[in-house]
Amino acid sequence: MHYFSSNLIVGILGGGQLGKMLLFETQKFDIKTKVLDSNAQAPARWSCNEFVQGDLMDFDTVVAFGESTDVLTFEIENVNVEALEYLEQKGIQVYPSSATLKIIQHKGRQKTFYKNNDIPTADFVHYYNRSEAVQAIQNGQHSYPCVWKSCQFGYDGYGVKMLRNNDDLKDLSDVECIIEKCIPFEKELAVVVARTPQNEVKAYPVVEMEFHPEANQVEYVLCPARIEDAIAQKATEIALKVSKAYQHVGLLAVELFLTTSAEILVNEVAPRPHNSGHYSIEASYTSQFEQHIRSILGLPLGMTESKVAGIMVNLVGEEGYSGDVFYENIEEIMKMEGVTPHIYGKKQTRPFRKMGHVTIVNSSMTRARELAEWVKKTIKVKSN
């Protein structure tokens, strides 16, 4: 099949920043694209060949959109999986598959999948509503601290709560959920794995993630992770095992815990480009976004090695600011060598909303980490 400068259409469900960055790569290869998003001002709207406004969870909308594409992918998990199943039956190539997404978009099914496939993960119990979960905790089936997670529709720290005492049970949502054992971990790691329909597989280096203590969002991603080689090899092996179990096509970001006893446990996965891979745009031979396009089209995978140490700093809305966005001191960080800002194109900011990221590359990881701290303290996402 011809992909470049042809009539083939790649459809993308979701037009957020991940879709926007995917489109940089399709433009590079002159591949036609079509994007579906509910937001008329979605960041990806301006870079695709055709934009459709519509509900990603509506069966008929997704089917009608998918039928006009040759290859369909997504940049967000909250899409109608039954519509994807229908499109596959009609012969549309959907990558990652509806079967993969159906497991991943539900945390209860995802965690059960790991247990059934002998993949190490934290102990958990699945509950169908709030009252079941609260009663189990009050009956002593879980000890504090533990972690409550909504089974569906959680993202960027939403739908996740640390439970430390009975007071934390008061405002839990009445939804299907899981309660996880709290893991004493030393670091949070991630590995992005790419897979083609022909089963060519490549993994990116292990990265280290540092989280905001309140928002539960990634603040920094460091590549390579500051861990021993043996730990990195073990983390990569587990990520590859997860990838093989899912038999996904495209990217799979595998988030991991390195425990205080040097175990590697799978936290969760994302079947798409991921925040933990943003550093690759500047620091890797092949960015995760180009790799995703290569993967879903069955093209040879690119090199995953890094050219230089890279750190990604998330730009999120400052607390206390909502409205038209203003990037304070952005000119100051652009004076620094090896510092590249990425602005996602969201016109309105609010507290902790992801508005962009900054990549810092340097031959020294120590120096890159120092610069990342300076960048974080300097640039502020506020409103006019």
WOUR-V28278 format. One record per run of one state. SS is the DSSP state (alpha for helix, beta for strand, coil for the rest). FROM is the first residue (numbers start at 0). TO is the last residue. If there is no record, write none. Layout:
{{SS/FROM/TO} {SS/FROM/TO}}
This chain:
{{coil/0/7} {beta/8/12} {coil/13/15} {alpha/16/28} {coil/29/30} {beta/31/36} {coil/37/41} {alpha/42/45} {coil/46/48} {beta/49/52} {coil/53/57} {alpha/58/65} {coil/66/69} {beta/70/73} {coil/74/79} {alpha/80/88} {coil/89/91} {beta/92/93} {coil/94/96} {alpha/97/103} {coil/104/105} {alpha/106/115} {coil/116/119} {beta/120/120} {coil/121/122} {beta/123/126} {coil/127/128} {alpha/129/137} {coil/138/144} {beta/145/149} {coil/150/153} {beta/154/154} {coil/155/156} {beta/157/157} {coil/158/158} {beta/159/162} {coil/163/164} {alpha/165/168} {coil/169/175} {beta/176/180} {coil/181/183} {beta/184/194} {coil/195/199} {beta/200/202} {coil/203/205} {beta/206/210} {coil/211/216} {beta/217/222} {coil/223/227} {alpha/228/245} {coil/246/248} {beta/249/258} {coil/259/262} {beta/263/269} {coil/270/273} {alpha/274/276} {coil/277/278} {alpha/279/282} {beta/283/283} {coil/284/286} {alpha/287/295} {coil/296/304} {beta/305/305} {coil/306/307} {beta/308/316} {coil/317/321} {beta/322/327} {coil/328/328} {alpha/329/332} {coil/333/337} {beta/338/342} {coil/343/346} {beta/347/348} {coil/349/352} {beta/353/361} {coil/362/363} {alpha/364/377} {coil/378/378} {beta/379/382} {coil/383/383}}
